[in-house]
Amino acid sequence: MDNQEFCQGCEQQHSCQEVYRQLGNTKGHSVVLKVVAAFLLPIAVFIATLAVSEAILAKLQMQTAISFLLALSAVFVCILITKAINKRFSKNQTHQI
């Protein structure tokens, strides 16, 4: 269904289209890096840490539990570092404006 067909019966079509027009014309920084850092980086760190610790601890009986705890710890550290970087980055951007 075309957007025009969908909007024809709507009472708010003019204000709705204006909002999307304004959002499309907004100039700002890309949020792609923040999205990757917030969602994909912790998952990647968890998987990598789990794989490495499983390989290192292959001879222990509790290898899965220990590997899981190590992976969770690494993700927690990763999240803390990401938050610190974002905090510092946002402070630098507010000073530039």
Biopython code that builds the backbone (N, CA, C, O; Angstrom):
import numpy as np
from Bio.PDB.StructureBuilder import StructureBuilder

atoms = [
    (1, "MET", "N", (0.841, -1.174, 0.000)),
    (1, "MET", "CA", (0.000, 0.000, 0.000)),
    (1, "MET", "C", (0.888, 1.241, 0.000)),
    (1, "MET", "O", (1.835, 1.337, 0.780)),
    (2, "ASP", "N", (0.580, 2.167, -0.864)),
    (2, "ASP", "CA", (1.323, 3.409, -0.990)),
    (2, "ASP", "C", (1.034, 4.310, 0.205)),
    (2, "ASP", "O", (-0.060, 4.265, 0.766)),
    (3, "ASN", "N", (2.022, 5.138, 0.602)),
    (3, "ASN", "CA", (1.817, 6.055, 1.728)),
    (3, "ASN", "C", (0.673, 7.025, 1.465)),
    (3, "ASN", "O", (-0.076, 7.364, 2.382)),
    (4, "GLN", "N", (0.532, 7.472, 0.230)),
    (4, "GLN", "CA", (-0.529, 8.415, -0.097)),
    (4, "GLN", "C", (-1.896, 7.781, 0.119)),
    (4, "GLN", "O", (-2.797, 8.426, 0.657)),
    (5, "GLU", "N", (-2.064, 6.524, -0.295)),
    (5, "GLU", "CA", (-3.328, 5.830, -0.090)),
    (5, "GLU", "C", (-3.604, 5.640, 1.385)),
    (5, "GLU", "O", (-4.742, 5.783, 1.832)),
    (6, "PHE", "N", (-2.577, 5.321, 2.140)),
    (6, "PHE", "CA", (-2.739, 5.094, 3.573)),
    (6, "PHE", "C", (-3.114, 6.379, 4.298)),
    (6, "PHE", "O", (-3.916, 6.355, 5.232)),
    (7, "CYS", "N", (-2.540, 7.501, 3.875)),
    (7, "CYS", "CA", (-2.755, 8.775, 4.560)),
    (7, "CYS", "C", (-4.038, 9.488, 4.129)),
    (7, "CYS", "O", (-4.485, 10.394, 4.832)),
    (8, "GLN", "N", (-4.628, 9.125, 3.033)),
    (8, "GLN", "CA", (-5.794, 9.857, 2.522)),
    (8, "GLN", "C", (-6.957, 9.863, 3.500)),
    (8, "GLN", "O", (-7.640, 10.880, 3.624)),
    (9, "GLY", "N", (-7.201, 8.778, 4.188)),
    (9, "GLY", "CA", (-8.339, 8.717, 5.100)),
    (9, "GLY", "C", (-8.019, 9.214, 6.496)),
    (9, "GLY", "O", (-8.901, 9.228, 7.355)),
    (10, "CYS", "N", (-6.822, 9.610, 6.742)),
    (10, "CYS", "CA", (-6.403, 10.014, 8.088)),
    (10, "CYS", "C", (-6.686, 11.494, 8.329)),
    (10, "CYS", "O", (-6.452, 12.336, 7.461)),
    (11, "GLU", "N", (-7.191, 11.793, 9.518)),
    (11, "GLU", "CA", (-7.482, 13.189, 9.873)),
    (11, "GLU", "C", (-6.203, 13.975, 10.150)),
    (11, "GLU", "O", (-6.193, 15.200, 10.033)),
    (12, "GLN", "N", (-5.147, 13.295, 10.510)),
    (12, "GLN", "CA", (-3.907, 13.975, 10.889)),
    (12, "GLN", "C", (-2.831, 13.878, 9.806)),
    (12, "GLN", "O", (-1.643, 14.006, 10.100)),
    (13, "GLN", "N", (-3.242, 13.651, 8.563)),
    (13, "GLN", "CA", (-2.246, 13.402, 7.520)),
    (13, "GLN", "C", (-1.293, 14.566, 7.320)),
    (13, "GLN", "O", (-0.111, 14.343, 7.055)),
    (14, "HIS", "N", (-1.765, 15.802, 7.436)),
    (14, "HIS", "CA", (-0.873, 16.939, 7.197)),
    (14, "HIS", "C", (0.142, 17.104, 8.323)),
    (14, "HIS", "O", (1.319, 17.351, 8.061)),
    (15, "SER", "N", (-0.298, 16.970, 9.563)),
    (15, "SER", "CA", (0.640, 17.118, 10.676)),
    (15, "SER", "C", (1.602, 15.928, 10.739)),
    (15, "SER", "O", (2.777, 16.095, 11.064)),
    (16, "CYS", "N", (1.113, 14.752, 10.434)),
    (16, "CYS", "CA", (1.954, 13.555, 10.439)),
    (16, "CYS", "C", (3.030, 13.666, 9.359)),
    (16, "CYS", "O", (4.202, 13.402, 9.624)),
    (17, "GLN", "N", (2.648, 14.044, 8.173)),
    (17, "GLN", "CA", (3.617, 14.185, 7.089)),
    (17, "GLN", "C", (4.631, 15.271, 7.406)),
    (17, "GLN", "O", (5.801, 15.149, 7.043)),
    (18, "GLU", "N", (4.200, 16.327, 8.077)),
    (18, "GLU", "CA", (5.111, 17.404, 8.440)),
    (18, "GLU", "C", (6.147, 16.922, 9.457)),
    (18, "GLU", "O", (7.314, 17.306, 9.384)),
    (19, "VAL", "N", (5.729, 16.092, 10.392)),
    (19, "VAL", "CA", (6.666, 15.547, 11.377)),
    (19, "VAL", "C", (7.729, 14.709, 10.682)),
    (19, "VAL", "O", (8.917, 14.855, 10.970)),
    (20, "TYR", "N", (7.316, 13.833, 9.771)),
    (20, "TYR", "CA", (8.289, 13.012, 9.044)),
    (20, "TYR", "C", (9.189, 13.859, 8.152)),
    (20, "TYR", "O", (10.367, 13.544, 7.982)),
    (21, "ARG", "N", (8.654, 14.913, 7.593)),
    (21, "ARG", "CA", (9.453, 15.809, 6.764)),
    (21, "ARG", "C", (10.528, 16.490, 7.620)),
    (21, "ARG", "O", (11.685, 16.594, 7.211)),
    (22, "GLN", "N", (10.134, 16.949, 8.806)),
    (22, "GLN", "CA", (11.098, 17.590, 9.694)),
    (22, "GLN", "C", (12.156, 16.611, 10.182)),
    (22, "GLN", "O", (13.333, 16.961, 10.272)),
    (23, "LEU", "N", (11.744, 15.382, 10.497)),
    (23, "LEU", "CA", (12.710, 14.374, 10.917)),
    (23, "LEU", "C", (13.696, 14.045, 9.797)),
    (23, "LEU", "O", (14.880, 13.822, 10.051)),
    (24, "GLY", "N", (13.210, 14.016, 8.574)),
    (24, "GLY", "CA", (14.071, 13.733, 7.438)),
    (24, "GLY", "C", (15.078, 14.838, 7.176)),
    (24, "GLY", "O", (16.164, 14.576, 6.660)),
    (25, "ASN", "N", (14.732, 16.068, 7.524)),
    (25, "ASN", "CA", (15.619, 17.204, 7.290)),
    (25, "ASN", "C", (16.524, 17.506, 8.481)),
    (25, "ASN", "O", (17.337, 18.428, 8.417)),
    (26, "THR", "N", (16.397, 16.753, 9.553)),
    (26, "THR", "CA", (17.203, 16.991, 10.736)),
    (26, "THR", "C", (18.654, 16.660, 10.450)),
    (26, "THR", "O", (18.967, 15.615, 9.880)),
    (27, "LYS", "N", (19.530, 17.557, 10.849)),
    (27, "LYS", "CA", (20.954, 17.335, 10.670)),
    (27, "LYS", "C", (21.551, 17.035, 12.032)),
    (27, "LYS", "O", (21.353, 17.781, 12.991)),
    (28, "GLY", "N", (22.266, 15.957, 12.103)),
    (28, "GLY", "CA", (22.893, 15.565, 13.366)),
    (28, "GLY", "C", (23.857, 14.422, 13.140)),
    (28, "GLY", "O", (24.078, 13.974, 12.016)),
    (29, "HIS", "N", (24.416, 13.970, 14.231)),
    (29, "HIS", "CA", (25.380, 12.884, 14.164)),
    (29, "HIS", "C", (24.657, 11.555, 13.952)),
    (29, "HIS", "O", (23.523, 11.370, 14.393)),
    (30, "SER", "N", (25.319, 10.661, 13.287)),
    (30, "SER", "CA", (24.782, 9.329, 13.056)),
    (30, "SER", "C", (24.785, 8.551, 14.371)),
    (30, "SER", "O", (25.717, 8.665, 15.168)),
    (31, "VAL", "N", (23.751, 7.772, 14.584)),
    (31, "VAL", "CA", (23.649, 6.980, 15.802)),
    (31, "VAL", "C", (24.085, 5.536, 15.580)),
    (31, "VAL", "O", (23.941, 4.703, 16.475)),
    (32, "VAL", "N", (24.610, 5.234, 14.408)),
    (32, "VAL", "CA", (24.982, 3.862, 14.070)),
    (32, "VAL", "C", (26.039, 3.333, 15.033)),
    (32, "VAL", "O", (25.912, 2.210, 15.522)),
    (33, "LEU", "N", (27.069, 4.109, 15.313)),
    (33, "LEU", "CA", (28.124, 3.650, 16.209)),
    (33, "LEU", "C", (27.596, 3.412, 17.617)),
    (33, "LEU", "O", (28.003, 2.458, 18.281)),
    (34, "LYS", "N", (26.698, 4.267, 18.074)),
    (34, "LYS", "CA", (26.131, 4.082, 19.407)),
    (34, "LYS", "C", (25.260, 2.833, 19.464)),
    (34, "LYS", "O", (25.263, 2.118, 20.466)),
    (35, "VAL", "N", (24.524, 2.573, 18.408)),
    (35, "VAL", "CA", (23.684, 1.367, 18.365)),
    (35, "VAL", "C", (24.556, 0.119, 18.363)),
    (35, "VAL", "O", (24.266, -0.843, 19.075)),
    (36, "VAL", "N", (25.616, 0.129, 17.569)),
    (36, "VAL", "CA", (26.524, -1.014, 17.526)),
    (36, "VAL", "C", (27.174, -1.216, 18.889)),
    (36, "VAL", "O", (27.271, -2.344, 19.372)),
    (37, "ALA", "N", (27.621, -0.119, 19.512)),
    (37, "ALA", "CA", (28.269, -0.222, 20.818)),
    (37, "ALA", "C", (27.295, -0.691, 21.890)),
    (37, "ALA", "O", (27.686, -1.416, 22.805)),
    (38, "ALA", "N", (26.054, -0.295, 21.792)),
    (38, "ALA", "CA", (25.077, -0.646, 22.824)),
    (38, "ALA", "C", (24.546, -2.062, 22.676)),
    (38, "ALA", "O", (24.277, -2.716, 23.683)),
    (39, "PHE", "N", (24.386, -2.554, 21.461)),
    (39, "PHE", "CA", (23.733, -3.834, 21.263)),
    (39, "PHE", "C", (24.656, -4.949, 20.771)),
    (39, "PHE", "O", (24.640, -6.054, 21.315)),
    (40, "LEU", "N", (25.448, -4.668, 19.761)),
    (40, "LEU", "CA", (26.253, -5.721, 19.163)),
    (40, "LEU", "C", (27.565, -5.985, 19.900)),
    (40, "LEU", "O", (28.003, -7.132, 19.990)),
    (41, "LEU", "N", (28.187, -4.948, 20.419)),
    (41, "LEU", "CA", (29.467, -5.116, 21.096)),
    (41, "LEU", "C", (29.365, -6.024, 22.321)),
    (41, "LEU", "O", (30.197, -6.920, 22.461)),
    (42, "PRO", "N", (28.385, -5.842, 23.219)),
    (42, "PRO", "CA", (28.291, -6.762, 24.362)),
    (42, "PRO", "C", (28.066, -8.216, 23.943)),
    (42, "PRO", "O", (28.620, -9.127, 24.559)),
    (43, "ILE", "N", (27.270, -8.438, 22.916)),
    (43, "ILE", "CA", (27.036, -9.804, 22.449)),
    (43, "ILE", "C", (28.322, -10.401, 21.895)),
    (43, "ILE", "O", (28.649, -11.554, 22.176)),
    (44, "ALA", "N", (29.046, -9.619, 21.109)),
    (44, "ALA", "CA", (30.301, -10.098, 20.532)),
    (44, "ALA", "C", (31.332, -10.379, 21.626)),
    (44, "ALA", "O", (32.044, -11.382, 21.563)),
    (45, "VAL", "N", (31.417, -9.506, 22.622)),
    (45, "VAL", "CA", (32.358, -9.719, 23.725)),
    (45, "VAL", "C", (31.986, -10.985, 24.498)),
    (45, "VAL", "O", (32.861, -11.769, 24.865)),
    (46, "PHE", "N", (30.699, -11.183, 24.743)),
    (46, "PHE", "CA", (30.242, -12.368, 25.464)),
    (46, "PHE", "C", (30.616, -13.645, 24.720)),
    (46, "PHE", "O", (31.156, -14.579, 25.312)),
    (47, "ILE", "N", (30.331, -13.683, 23.439)),
    (47, "ILE", "CA", (30.616, -14.880, 22.643)),
    (47, "ILE", "C", (32.121, -15.136, 22.565)),
    (47, "ILE", "O", (32.568, -16.272, 22.721)),
    (48, "ALA", "N", (32.891, -14.095, 22.329)),
    (48, "ALA", "CA", (34.348, -14.263, 22.223)),
    (48, "ALA", "C", (34.942, -14.722, 23.549)),
    (48, "ALA", "O", (35.778, -15.625, 23.571)),
    (49, "THR", "N", (34.525, -14.115, 24.647)),
    (49, "THR", "CA", (35.047, -14.496, 25.955)),
    (49, "THR", "C", (34.650, -15.922, 26.301)),
    (49, "THR", "O", (35.456, -16.682, 26.838)),
    (50, "LEU", "N", (33.419, -16.284, 25.998)),
    (50, "LEU", "CA", (32.950, -17.644, 26.267)),
    (50, "LEU", "C", (33.761, -18.667, 25.466)),
    (50, "LEU", "O", (34.151, -19.705, 26.000)),
    (51, "ALA", "N", (34.007, -18.379, 24.215)),
    (51, "ALA", "CA", (34.772, -19.307, 23.375)),
    (51, "ALA", "C", (36.213, -19.438, 23.863)),
    (51, "ALA", "O", (36.743, -20.546, 23.946)),
    (52, "VAL", "N", (36.842, -18.320, 24.183)),
    (52, "VAL", "CA", (38.234, -18.354, 24.636)),
    (52, "VAL", "C", (38.352, -19.062, 25.981)),
    (52, "VAL", "O", (39.244, -19.889, 26.170)),
    (53, "SER", "N", (37.464, -18.745, 26.914)),
    (53, "SER", "CA", (37.554, -19.368, 28.233)),
    (53, "SER", "C", (37.218, -20.857, 28.180)),
    (53, "SER", "O", (37.781, -21.639, 28.946)),
    (54, "GLU", "N", (36.326, -21.256, 27.304)),
    (54, "GLU", "CA", (36.034, -22.688, 27.126)),
    (54, "GLU", "C", (37.286, -23.408, 26.625)),
    (54, "GLU", "O", (37.592, -24.512, 27.076)),
    (55, "ALA", "N", (37.991, -22.799, 25.716)),
    (55, "ALA", "CA", (39.210, -23.422, 25.181)),
    (55, "ALA", "C", (40.303, -23.497, 26.240)),
    (55, "ALA", "O", (41.021, -24.494, 26.325)),
    (56, "ILE", "N", (40.430, -22.457, 27.038)),
    (56, "ILE", "CA", (41.479, -22.419, 28.060)),
    (56, "ILE", "C", (41.154, -23.377, 29.208)),
    (56, "ILE", "O", (42.041, -24.058, 29.723)),
    (57, "LEU", "N", (39.898, -23.427, 29.601)),
    (57, "LEU", "CA", (39.486, -24.226, 30.756)),
    (57, "LEU", "C", (38.958, -25.613, 30.369)),
    (57, "LEU", "O", (38.174, -26.196, 31.117)),
    (58, "ALA", "N", (39.360, -26.135, 29.251)),
    (58, "ALA", "CA", (38.824, -27.402, 28.740)),
    (58, "ALA", "C", (39.078, -28.579, 29.675)),
    (58, "ALA", "O", (38.332, -29.558, 29.632)),
    (59, "LYS", "N", (40.093, -28.515, 30.505)),
    (59, "LYS", "CA", (40.423, -29.641, 31.365)),
    (59, "LYS", "C", (39.686, -29.625, 32.709)),
    (59, "LYS", "O", (39.720, -30.622, 33.431)),
    (60, "LEU", "N", (39.033, -28.535, 33.055)),
    (60, "LEU", "CA", (38.313, -28.455, 34.333)),
    (60, "LEU", "C", (36.907, -29.022, 34.201)),
    (60, "LEU", "O", (36.315, -28.992, 33.123)),
    (61, "GLN", "N", (36.382, -29.535, 35.295)),
    (61, "GLN", "CA", (35.024, -30.082, 35.276)),
    (61, "GLN", "C", (33.976, -28.975, 35.276)),
    (61, "GLN", "O", (32.881, -29.163, 34.747)),
    (62, "MET", "N", (34.287, -27.859, 35.844)),
    (62, "MET", "CA", (33.330, -26.748, 35.937)),
    (62, "MET", "C", (33.575, -25.721, 34.833)),
    (62, "MET", "O", (33.298, -24.536, 35.022)),
    (63, "GLN", "N", (34.076, -26.149, 33.713)),
    (63, "GLN", "CA", (34.490, -25.211, 32.676)),
    (63, "GLN", "C", (33.334, -24.360, 32.167)),
    (63, "GLN", "O", (33.526, -23.168, 31.926)),
    (64, "THR", "N", (32.150, -24.922, 31.996)),
    (64, "THR", "CA", (31.037, -24.159, 31.440)),
    (64, "THR", "C", (30.598, -23.062, 32.397)),
    (64, "THR", "O", (30.369, -21.927, 31.981)),
    (65, "ALA", "N", (30.480, -23.397, 33.677)),
    (65, "ALA", "CA", (30.051, -22.407, 34.671)),
    (65, "ALA", "C", (31.080, -21.290, 34.804)),
    (65, "ALA", "O", (30.726, -20.111, 34.835)),
    (66, "ILE", "N", (32.341, -21.660, 34.881)),
    (66, "ILE", "CA", (33.401, -20.650, 35.010)),
    (66, "ILE", "C", (33.482, -19.804, 33.742)),
    (66, "ILE", "O", (33.643, -18.586, 33.823)),
    (67, "SER", "N", (33.374, -20.428, 32.585)),
    (67, "SER", "CA", (33.416, -19.687, 31.319)),
    (67, "SER", "C", (32.249, -18.707, 31.228)),
    (67, "SER", "O", (32.413, -17.571, 30.782)),
    (68, "PHE", "N", (31.087, -19.153, 31.650)),
    (68, "PHE", "CA", (29.906, -18.286, 31.627)),
    (68, "PHE", "C", (30.104, -17.078, 32.539)),
    (68, "PHE", "O", (29.799, -15.950, 32.151)),
    (69, "LEU", "N", (30.614, -17.310, 33.746)),
    (69, "LEU", "CA", (30.860, -16.199, 34.672)),
    (69, "LEU", "C", (31.931, -15.247, 34.143)),
    (69, "LEU", "O", (31.816, -14.032, 34.298)),
    (70, "LEU", "N", (32.959, -15.793, 33.527)),
    (70, "LEU", "CA", (33.978, -14.931, 32.923)),
    (70, "LEU", "C", (33.398, -14.094, 31.784)),
    (70, "LEU", "O", (33.715, -12.912, 31.649)),
    (71, "ALA", "N", (32.553, -14.713, 30.973)),
    (71, "ALA", "CA", (31.938, -13.991, 29.857)),
    (71, "ALA", "C", (31.020, -12.885, 30.370)),
    (71, "ALA", "O", (31.024, -11.777, 29.833)),
    (72, "LEU", "N", (30.234, -13.179, 31.408)),
    (72, "LEU", "CA", (29.369, -12.138, 31.994)),
    (72, "LEU", "C", (30.192, -10.998, 32.570)),
    (72, "LEU", "O", (29.831, -9.830, 32.429)),
    (73, "SER", "N", (31.295, -11.337, 33.218)),
    (73, "SER", "CA", (32.172, -10.303, 33.769)),
    (73, "SER", "C", (32.762, -9.427, 32.661)),
    (73, "SER", "O", (32.836, -8.206, 32.800)),
    (74, "ALA", "N", (33.175, -10.051, 31.574)),
    (74, "ALA", "CA", (33.740, -9.284, 30.464)),
    (74, "ALA", "C", (32.704, -8.364, 29.843)),
    (74, "ALA", "O", (33.020, -7.231, 29.477)),
    (75, "VAL", "N", (31.473, -8.838, 29.721)),
    (75, "VAL", "CA", (30.405, -7.991, 29.173)),
    (75, "VAL", "C", (30.123, -6.826, 30.114)),
    (75, "VAL", "O", (29.919, -5.701, 29.659)),
    (76, "PHE", "N", (30.110, -7.079, 31.406)),
    (76, "PHE", "CA", (29.877, -6.010, 32.383)),
    (76, "PHE", "C", (30.958, -4.933, 32.275)),
    (76, "PHE", "O", (30.657, -3.739, 32.283)),
    (77, "VAL", "N", (32.205, -5.362, 32.175)),
    (77, "VAL", "CA", (33.315, -4.408, 32.007)),
    (77, "VAL", "C", (33.167, -3.649, 30.692)),
    (77, "VAL", "O", (33.395, -2.440, 30.644)),
    (78, "CYS", "N", (32.790, -4.347, 29.635)),
    (78, "CYS", "CA", (32.591, -3.719, 28.327)),
    (78, "CYS", "C", (31.498, -2.647, 28.394)),
    (78, "CYS", "O", (31.647, -1.561, 27.833)),
    (79, "ILE", "N", (30.416, -2.962, 29.075)),
    (79, "ILE", "CA", (29.316, -1.997, 29.204)),
    (79, "ILE", "C", (29.764, -0.782, 30.000)),
    (79, "ILE", "O", (29.437, 0.348, 29.637)),
    (80, "LEU", "N", (30.509, -0.995, 31.082)),
    (80, "LEU", "CA", (31.010, 0.137, 31.869)),
    (80, "LEU", "C", (31.935, 1.029, 31.043)),
    (80, "LEU", "O", (31.849, 2.255, 31.114)),
    (81, "ILE", "N", (32.813, 0.413, 30.267)),
    (81, "ILE", "CA", (33.730, 1.188, 29.421)),
    (81, "ILE", "C", (32.945, 1.960, 28.360)),
    (81, "ILE", "O", (33.241, 3.126, 28.098)),
    (82, "THR", "N", (31.952, 1.320, 27.752)),
    (82, "THR", "CA", (31.134, 1.983, 26.731)),
    (82, "THR", "C", (30.387, 3.173, 27.321)),
    (82, "THR", "O", (30.307, 4.229, 26.695)),
    (83, "LYS", "N", (29.840, 3.007, 28.525)),
    (83, "LYS", "CA", (29.142, 4.122, 29.179)),
    (83, "LYS", "C", (30.096, 5.280, 29.468)),
    (83, "LYS", "O", (29.744, 6.444, 29.277)),
    (84, "ALA", "N", (31.305, 4.956, 29.929)),
    (84, "ALA", "CA", (32.284, 6.005, 30.225)),
    (84, "ALA", "C", (32.682, 6.752, 28.953)),
    (84, "ALA", "O", (32.809, 7.977, 28.960)),
    (85, "ILE", "N", (32.876, 6.018, 27.875)),
    (85, "ILE", "CA", (33.234, 6.657, 26.606)),
    (85, "ILE", "C", (32.093, 7.540, 26.112)),
    (85, "ILE", "O", (32.327, 8.664, 25.668)),
    (86, "ASN", "N", (30.856, 7.039, 26.185)),
    (86, "ASN", "CA", (29.706, 7.830, 25.746)),
    (86, "ASN", "C", (29.531, 9.077, 26.602)),
    (86, "ASN", "O", (29.183, 10.139, 26.086)),
    (87, "LYS", "N", (29.768, 8.958, 27.897)),
    (87, "LYS", "CA", (29.640, 10.114, 28.793)),
    (87, "LYS", "C", (30.667, 11.178, 28.427)),
    (87, "LYS", "O", (30.354, 12.366, 28.355)),
    (88, "ARG", "N", (31.901, 10.729, 28.197)),
    (88, "ARG", "CA", (32.965, 11.673, 27.831)),
    (88, "ARG", "C", (32.699, 12.280, 26.457)),
    (88, "ARG", "O", (32.936, 13.467, 26.235)),
    (89, "PHE", "N", (32.203, 11.450, 25.538)),
    (89, "PHE", "CA", (31.908, 11.909, 24.182)),
    (89, "PHE", "C", (30.778, 12.939, 24.192)),
    (89, "PHE", "O", (30.847, 13.936, 23.473)),
    (90, "SER", "N", (29.752, 12.713, 24.989)),
    (90, "SER", "CA", (28.627, 13.660, 25.037)),
    (90, "SER", "C", (29.038, 14.968, 25.703)),
    (90, "SER", "O", (28.532, 16.027, 25.330)),
    (91, "LYS", "N", (29.940, 14.921, 26.679)),
    (91, "LYS", "CA", (30.439, 16.158, 27.294)),
    (91, "LYS", "C", (31.219, 16.983, 26.288)),
    (91, "LYS", "O", (31.078, 18.205, 26.246)),
    (92, "ASN", "N", (32.050, 16.324, 25.469)),
    (92, "ASN", "CA", (32.836, 17.022, 24.452)),
    (92, "ASN", "C", (31.943, 17.651, 23.403)),
    (92, "ASN", "O", (32.254, 18.738, 22.917)),
    (93, "GLN", "N", (30.856, 17.014, 23.038)),
    (93, "GLN", "CA", (29.954, 17.539, 22.020)),
    (93, "GLN", "C", (29.160, 18.731, 22.552)),
    (93, "GLN", "O", (28.874, 19.657, 21.794)),
    (94, "THR", "N", (28.801, 18.731, 23.824)),
    (94, "THR", "CA", (28.044, 19.861, 24.367)),
    (94, "THR", "C", (28.935, 21.092, 24.481)),
    (94, "THR", "O", (28.446, 22.216, 24.371)),
    (95, "HIS", "N", (30.223, 20.901, 24.697)),
    (95, "HIS", "CA", (31.140, 22.036, 24.748)),
    (95, "HIS", "C", (31.408, 22.628, 23.379)),
    (95, "HIS", "O", (31.751, 23.805, 23.275)),
    (96, "GLN", "N", (31.259, 21.837, 22.327)),
    (96, "GLN", "CA", (31.519, 22.320, 20.979)),
    (96, "GLN", "C", (30.362, 23.128, 20.433)),
    (96, "GLN", "O", (30.552, 23.921, 19.510)),
    (97, "ILE", "N", (29.173, 22.952, 20.973)),
    (97, "ILE", "CA", (27.985, 23.631, 20.426)),
    (97, "ILE", "C", (27.948, 25.056, 20.780)),
    (97, "ILE", "O", (27.017, 25.763, 20.397)),
]
sb = StructureBuilder()
sb.init_structure("model")
sb.init_model(0)
sb.init_chain("A")
sb.init_seg("    ")
for serial, (resi, resn, name, xyz) in enumerate(atoms, 1):
    if name == "N":
        sb.init_residue(resn, " ", resi, " ")
    sb.init_atom(name, np.array(xyz, "f"), 0.0, 1.0, " ", f" {name:<3s}", serial, name[0])
structure = sb.get_structure()
